[in-house]
Amino acid sequence: MSVALKAPARAQEFHFDASDHEAIGAFVYAEAGILMPAGKMQLVYGRLAPRVRACGLTRFADYIALIERDPAERTRAIDALTTNHTSFFRESHHFDHFLENAWPALDQRLAARGKVRIWSAACSSGEEPYSLLMAMFGKDRGNGQRLSRTDLRILATDLSTDILAAAKAGRYSPETVSGIPQSLRATWVQRTAEGAEVHPLVRDRVAFRKLNLLEDWPMRGTFDAIFCRNVMIYFDDPTKERLQARLADCLAPGGFLYIGHSERLSASVAPRFTCVGRTTFQKVSA
Ligand SMILES: C[S@@+](CC[C@H](N)C(=O)[O-])C[C@H]1O[C@@H](n2cnc3c(N)ncnc32)[C@H](O)[C@@H]1O
């Protein structure tokens, strides 16, 4: 069934019609795999209007022409169009599962001078990898100090340049850090004049990198756990399937994959995993 595109109801500062929306939709799909169907017209307008204004333009058509020829503005457009909603300990059952089922063996491996690698894929502003580290470190500062001398690393990647800069800084509002359990917050979050900052021992374990999940991945070696949550919801089925197969490829046998609450494994990928909890999967050994 085809759905007629309606212009947003509110008076608009810039001319924006259905063909502009289609052009933006094609652009963000090609760049990031993100679907922007007709129903997202208002959202696209709201997110890109500040960019149209900042570029001194009056029509979306001119902005579309600009992003076609200007790579820096393309990056800004993608930054503006991505949804970065996240929070500390979001879907906390994943952190509970990890602590109970993955962490004991990984902790032992670290104690025996082995290495542990975890990937937070589409990490947004950093709350996800920082939550995981705080969970592993626990409320004892000494335990965090011990672990900071081991070969424990979290790779945290996202497509959005702006959001990665915020993630690296590790500075959050008091409201944002209120989502961290009090005992962990007391140890791993420091008050600052502007708000709160994640402790350097936690920040130092994370390598934040820009990475488009649709493109080639430079990583070598496998991960012991992958958190890839609340990004696949923006992709179509073939993109999800391809991504999930690649995630399975770079997960160690027995490693855990955590996906978002409304996400599912594709039929072709599901046999490579055992479902071990809510949106929690363990890669079957070869
Ligand atoms: C809603 S946030 C999810 C953050 C976190 N994983 C969570 O569950 O709270 C989705 C993130 O996916 C990123 N993203 C969207 N498309 C991407 C792509 N093609 N490659 C990498 N990251 C992408 C966005 O920039 C955004 O930060």
The ligand as an ORCA input file, in Angstrom:
! r2SCAN-3c Opt
* xyz 0 1
  C      19.964      4.543     19.827
  S      21.715      4.574     19.856
  C      22.058      3.086     20.776
  C      23.150      3.298     21.800
  C      23.411      2.092     22.735
  N      23.900      0.948     21.983
  C      22.179      1.728     23.522
  O      21.566      0.694     23.271
  O      21.796      2.508     24.405
  C      22.085      4.112     18.178
  C      23.481      4.515     17.733
  O      23.759      3.863     16.496
  C      24.592      4.704     15.729
  N      24.511      4.276     14.323
  C      23.486      4.403     13.450
  N      23.801      3.890     12.262
  C      25.069      3.396     12.369
  C      25.952      2.736     11.481
  N      25.615      2.483     10.212
  N      27.184      2.389     11.926
  C      27.539      2.664     13.216
  N      26.749      3.275     14.104
  C      25.527      3.639     13.689
  C      24.046      6.089     15.998
  O      24.989      7.097     15.736
  C      23.651      6.000     17.469
  O      24.648      6.528     18.316
*
